[in-house]
Each structure stands twice: as structure tokens, then as C-alpha cells.
Amino acid sequence: MLSLIRKLRAEHYDLAIDMLPSDSVTAALTTAISGAAMKIGFEDSASAFYNAVVARPAELEHHVPRL
């Protein structure tokens, strides 16, 4: 885990966006530890990890099922 944190922070990202349609605390934590100044994600139980939240769409468009 520490290795991942070091790698993410070494990139000095300006922006991190969590676009997962599910309520994923793991994705939110990864976004949070990225070190990015601006962190954006969907409004859900992990919203506290983001600087800005966007409303989750009622229905996902362009959804492609996994094979």
C-alpha cells in the first residue's frame, strides 16, 4: 500500500477523477491518496474524500457490459 501511495504522489497529479458508477470506498481512497489538488467523484457515501462532487446520473448512458 505504501508503494502505491509513493507512486501516485510522485506523479504530482493536479486532478483525480473517480468515475466508477458504483459506491466504491477503495476507488475513493485511491483518489484521496493521489495527492491531487482537485479530487472529483460522484455524490455517495465516499463524498468526504472529494473536493467536488457531482450528482450520480439516474441512468448510466453508453454502458458496455463486461465480457
N, C-alpha and C positions, 0 to 999 in steps of 0.2 A: 504494500500500500504506500509506503514512504517513497518507493521508487517511482510510482505513478505520480504522486504529488510533485516530486522534484522535476520529472519530465514535463508535466503540464506547466508548472510555474516557470521553467527555463525558457519556454516559448514566448513569454510576455504577451499573452493574448490581450487585445483590447476589448473583445466582445466574445461572450459564450452564450449560445442559444440552445436550450433544451427543448427539442421539438417532438419528443416522444408523446404519442397520444394517450398513453396510459399514465396512471399516477405512480411514477417510479421515484422512490426516495433515492435509489442508487444513482440514477441519472441526475437528480437534483444535487446530490452531494458532489458528484464529479464536476458539475457546472460550478458549484460553490468553491471547490478547492482549486479550480483552474487558475485562480489569481487574476482573472479578467476584471477590469474596472466595471464593466457593464455586463450583468447577467440577466437574461430574459428567459421566461418559461411560462407555461400555461398556469392559470389560476387553479390551484388544487391544494392538497394538504401539505405540499412541499414549497408553497409560495414564499415562505420565510427566507429561502435561500437565494431569491432573486431580487434584483434592484427594480425590475419592471415585470409586471405580469400581464398577460393577455387572456381574454376570455376563451375558454375552450369552445371550439365550434360545435354546434348542435349535432351536425353530421359531418363526418370526415369525407372530403372530396378526394378524388384521384387515389383512392386506397387500392393498393395492389396486394392481393393475397400472397402469402409466402408459399413457396413450393416445397 
